Amino acid sequence: MTTNTAACTLNSPEETADLAARVAGALRPGDCLLLEGVIGAGKTHFARHLIQSLMDVPEDVPSPTFTLVQTYEVPAGELWHTDLYRLCSLEELEELGLTEAFENAICLVEWPDRLQELTPPHALHLTLALDPEHEDRRRLTLRWSDTKWQPLMERICA
């Protein structure tokens, strides 16, 4: 399976929020976004705006750092936002029910390296990197193997 990549620069938190909303419009149950990057890179900011853009009436979207999973009912179906930073084993992941959610819900996963072999092969990887010269600027790298992501990448990375 071929891995494709694309990259872009997000010059502000507003550009990150706008991109999240554009990605959100293409998501369907069974889609999985893996959000990678160091603490403070903007993973939760991206996820928060993506989720809010899918809501009929936007509400507060807390970080799932301590709850591990937050679920939302959005018009497209169920959405899971999970932060795996504090997890240490695959058994803990399986207890969350995440593997079932990968099949039936839209999933946003922060710290996806914890998934190991449970990483869905159809996922879209989004890596946010800090820019040492500009506090608000981020470099976004996208990686995917599943051809279903290609139309979205052509729209957002043009």
Buried (B, 14 or more C-beta within 10 A) or exposed (E): EEEEEBEBEBEEBEBBBBBBBBBBEBBEBBBBBBBBBEEEBBBBBBBBBBBBBBBEEEEEBEBBEEEBBBEBEBEBBBBBBBBBBEBEEEEBBEEBEBEEBBEEBBBBBBBBEBBEEEBBEBBBBBBBBBEEEEEBBBBBBBBBBBEEBEEBBEEBEE
